[in-house]
Amino acid sequence: MVQKSHQKMKFIYIDSAEVWITISSNLKKVNGKTVDRLLVLNWRNVDISGLDRIGLYNNEIGNNIEVSKAIVSIKPTAKEGSFRTEQNFPLHYFNKTNLSSECLGFYIAYSHGNHLIAKNCIKAHPFWMQESYEFIKRKSLRNLMLPGTHNSGSYFEGYKKRFVYNLIDKYTICQDENVFNQLAYGIR
């Protein structure tokens, strides 16, 4: 907890624990096979006591969790960090009939013993503009763009790296997701 004084008023900020899942763009050899789209566990503001764990689950998590049911369970050694798992995130094929903001099968939990402190899941955000309409309706398109999303996670599994890139090859490979899926995930 952090206390700050400002013009005779006291503000108290509580740094609560946060956990979230991302997908790595790096390839990794797992049991002799190249695997892509590995899930990454991320956390911020966690304790690093002996009973604290961060776990990856493939079922929704209740208030009391069994760490033993985790696909992956780690003990955090720093208040903030990340851990790349060996769990692959499968490709999802979105279309106009299956768009949803529901969880996509993987959940992360931060627990102290069997007591849940924070949880989250990986999900798409296909309706972010509609849900944010009141906030964004007067913004220009330029002000809605997020830098860093173009070419993020760029690779092509069958691509053989050459010693000399030519300009066409270098800028042809852009994403491992089609444009519709990128928009369904909420990429702006």
N, C-alpha and C positions, 0 to 999 in steps of 0.2 A: 504494500500500500504506500502510496506517495502522497504527501500533503504539500500543498502550495498555497501561499498567501498572495492575494492580489487585491489592492485597494480595500483593506480592512475586511475582506471576505475570505473565508477558508474554503478551498475546493479540495475534495478528497477523490483521488483517482485510484480505482482498484484495478490492478493489472490481472485480469482473469486469464486462465489458461485457454489456449486455442489449439485445435488440431485440424488438419485438413490433408487431403490426398491430392497429389499431382501425378502426372504421367511423364516418365523420363523419355527423352528423345535418344538417349545413348543405348547402343546395343551392348549386350553382355553374353558371354559364354556361360551357359548353365548346363551341366552334365554333358559337355561336348557339343551342345547345340546353341546356335545364335538365337537369342530371344530379344524381342523389341517390346516397346510399350510397357515397361516395367513400372509398377506402382511405387510411389515414393511417399513415405509417411513424413509429415511435417508438423512441428510443434513450436509453441512460443509460450513463455511464462509458466513453465512447469516446475514442480519441485524435483529434486534429484535424491530423494530419500530411498531407502532400501525397498519399500513396498510399492513404489510408483512404477507403472508400466504403460507403454503405448503399444496398442495392438491393432492388427488388421483382421477384419472379420468378413465373412460372406453372408452373414445373417444380421438382421436389424438388432440393435443393442438396447436392452432395457436398463433400468436404474442400477440393478445389481448384475454384474457380469462375471462370467467365469473366464479368467485369463487363459485357462487351459484349452478353451475352444477357439482361440485365436489361430489364424493361419500363420501369422508372424507375431511374436511378442518380444519387445525390447525394453531394456531398462535405460531411460534417458540419463546421459552423463553430463548434459549441459541444459540450462534453462531454455535454450532455443536451438533448434537443429532440424536435421532431416536424415532419413535412412532409406536407401534404395533397396527395395525387396527384390526377390526373384519371382514375384507373382506378376504374370502378364495380364494386361487389361485388354480384353477382346475388342475387336472392331464392332461397333454398333452401326447398323444401317438404318438411319432415320428416313422417314418419308412423311408426307403430310398427314397420314392417318395414325402414326405412332409417336408424335411429338409429346413429350412429357417433361416435367420438372422433377420427377420422382428420382430416387436413388437408383443407381445403375449397378447394383449388386455388390459393392464393396463399401465397408464402413470402417471408420477409425475411432478408437476410444482411448482416452487417457484415464487411468484408474489408479486409485490408492487402495491396494488390496483388491477386494471385490466391489469397492464403492466407486461408482462412475463419477468422474469430475467433469469431463468434456467429451463430446462425440460429434461426429460429422460423417458425411458420405460423399462419394463422387457422384455428381449429377450434371445433367445438361441444363442449359438456361435458354430455351428457345423463345421464351416470351419476355425477355428482359426489357425490350423497348416498350412493350405494352404495359408491363408492370411498373415501369419508371416514367410513364407518360407525363404525369404532373410535374415531375422534376425536369424532364428533358424537352418538353414541348416548345420552349422558346430558345433552345440551343441550336446553333448551326451544326451541320454534319461534321465540320472540322473540329468542333469542341467535343464531339462524342467519340472520336477516334482514340484508340489507345496505342501508343507506340510500342513496338516490339512484338506484335503478333504476326506480322508478315514474315514468312520463312522460318518461324519458330518451329522446332521439331522437324526440320527438313532432312529427309534422307529417302533413299529408294533402296530397298533390300537387295535387288538384283544388280545394283550399280557397282561397277568395278572402278575404284578410284585410279585415275591415271596420274602420271607424273606431272603432266601439264594439262590444266583445265582450259578448255576453250570457252569462250564467252557464252555460247548457247547452252552447253552442258551445265555451266556454273549456275545459270539462272532459270533452268528448266525445272529442276526438282524443287518444289516449293512446300509441299505438305504431304503427310501420309493420310490425310482426310480429304474427301471431296468438299467442294464449296458448300453444299447444302449441309453436310455434317458439321462443318466449321461454324456455320451460322446457328445450327441447333445447339451446339455446345455453348454458344454465347459469345463467340469470338466477334469482336466489333470491327 
